[in-house]
Amino acid sequence: MKMIAVDDVIYFRAEDKYTKVVTAEGEALIRKPIKDLYEELDPESFWQIHRSAIVNLRAIARVDRDWRGEPVIVLKGRDETLAVSRTFAHRFKAM
């Protein structure tokens, strides 16, 4: 068992019955649904961007657009990107 500070989290992603917690140091799994987790997080620091993903706003390097014009989040210091679903795309319209 390992304690992870919320400020260290880059993003959370739902995976089957677990939620993957991604930090700069690695990944861990917790048994808490994304929906329940989001209700406990500070909305000034974390935004839900997909029904299966929550991102730490401080971890966002920039927001690009995919070939359909939908927002895609590029993370600071990471190779992977995070897709933003249409439901949550309105948050990134001005970006």
C-alpha positions as CSV (number, residue, x, y, z in Angstrom):
1,M,0.0,0.0,0.0
2,K,1.3,3.4,-0.9
3,M,0.0,6.9,-0.1
4,I,-0.2,9.3,-3.1
5,A,-0.7,13.0,-2.6
6,V,-3.5,14.4,-4.7
7,D,-1.3,17.2,-5.9
8,D,1.1,14.6,-7.4
9,V,-1.7,13.1,-9.6
10,I,-1.5,13.9,-13.3
11,Y,-4.7,12.1,-14.2
12,F,-7.1,9.4,-13.2
13,R,-8.5,6.9,-15.7
14,A,-11.2,4.3,-15.2
15,E,-10.0,0.7,-16.0
16,D,-12.6,-2.1,-15.5
17,K,-13.5,-2.2,-11.8
18,Y,-10.5,0.1,-10.8
19,T,-9.3,3.6,-11.4
20,K,-5.7,4.1,-12.5
21,V,-3.9,6.9,-10.8
22,V,-1.0,8.3,-12.9
23,T,1.8,10.3,-11.3
24,A,5.2,11.3,-12.5
25,E,6.7,8.4,-10.5
26,G,4.4,5.7,-11.9
27,E,0.9,4.3,-11.8
28,A,-1.3,2.7,-9.2
29,L,-4.8,1.2,-9.0
30,I,-7.5,2.2,-6.6
31,R,-11.0,0.7,-6.0
32,K,-13.0,3.9,-6.3
33,P,-15.2,4.8,-9.3
34,I,-14.4,7.9,-11.3
35,K,-17.8,9.4,-10.5
36,D,-17.3,9.1,-6.7
37,L,-13.7,10.3,-7.0
38,Y,-14.6,13.4,-8.9
39,E,-17.1,14.4,-6.2
40,E,-14.2,14.5,-3.7
41,L,-11.7,16.4,-5.8
42,D,-11.3,20.2,-5.9
43,P,-13.0,21.5,-9.1
44,E,-10.5,24.3,-9.3
45,S,-7.7,21.7,-9.7
46,F,-9.3,18.7,-11.4
47,W,-11.6,18.6,-14.4
48,Q,-13.4,15.6,-15.7
49,I,-12.7,15.4,-19.4
50,H,-14.3,12.1,-20.3
51,R,-16.6,9.8,-18.5
52,S,-13.6,7.7,-17.8
53,A,-10.9,10.4,-17.2
54,I,-10.1,13.3,-14.8
55,V,-7.1,15.5,-15.3
56,N,-5.1,17.7,-13.0
57,L,-5.2,21.2,-14.6
58,R,-1.6,21.9,-13.5
59,A,-0.5,18.9,-15.6
60,I,-1.8,20.3,-18.9
61,A,0.9,21.7,-21.2
62,R,-1.6,22.7,-23.9
63,V,-4.8,21.8,-25.7
64,D,-4.6,20.8,-29.3
65,R,-7.3,19.8,-31.8
66,D,-7.5,16.4,-33.5
67,W,-8.4,15.9,-37.1
68,R,-12.1,16.3,-36.2
69,G,-11.5,19.6,-34.4
70,E,-12.1,18.0,-31.0
71,P,-9.8,19.0,-28.1
72,V,-6.9,16.8,-27.1
73,I,-4.9,17.4,-23.9
74,V,-1.1,17.4,-24.2
75,L,0.4,16.7,-20.8
76,K,3.6,18.3,-19.4
77,G,6.5,15.9,-19.6
78,R,4.5,13.0,-20.9
79,D,4.2,11.3,-24.3
80,E,0.5,10.3,-24.0
81,T,-2.4,12.6,-24.8
82,L,-5.9,12.6,-23.3
83,A,-9.0,12.9,-25.5
84,V,-11.8,15.2,-24.4
85,S,-15.3,13.9,-25.0
86,R,-18.0,16.0,-26.6
87,T,-19.8,16.2,-23.2
88,F,-16.8,18.1,-21.7
89,A,-15.4,19.8,-24.8
90,H,-17.2,23.1,-23.9
91,R,-14.6,23.7,-21.2
92,F,-11.9,24.0,-23.9
93,K,-13.8,26.0,-26.5
94,A,-11.9,29.2,-25.7
95,M,-8.5,27.5,-25.7
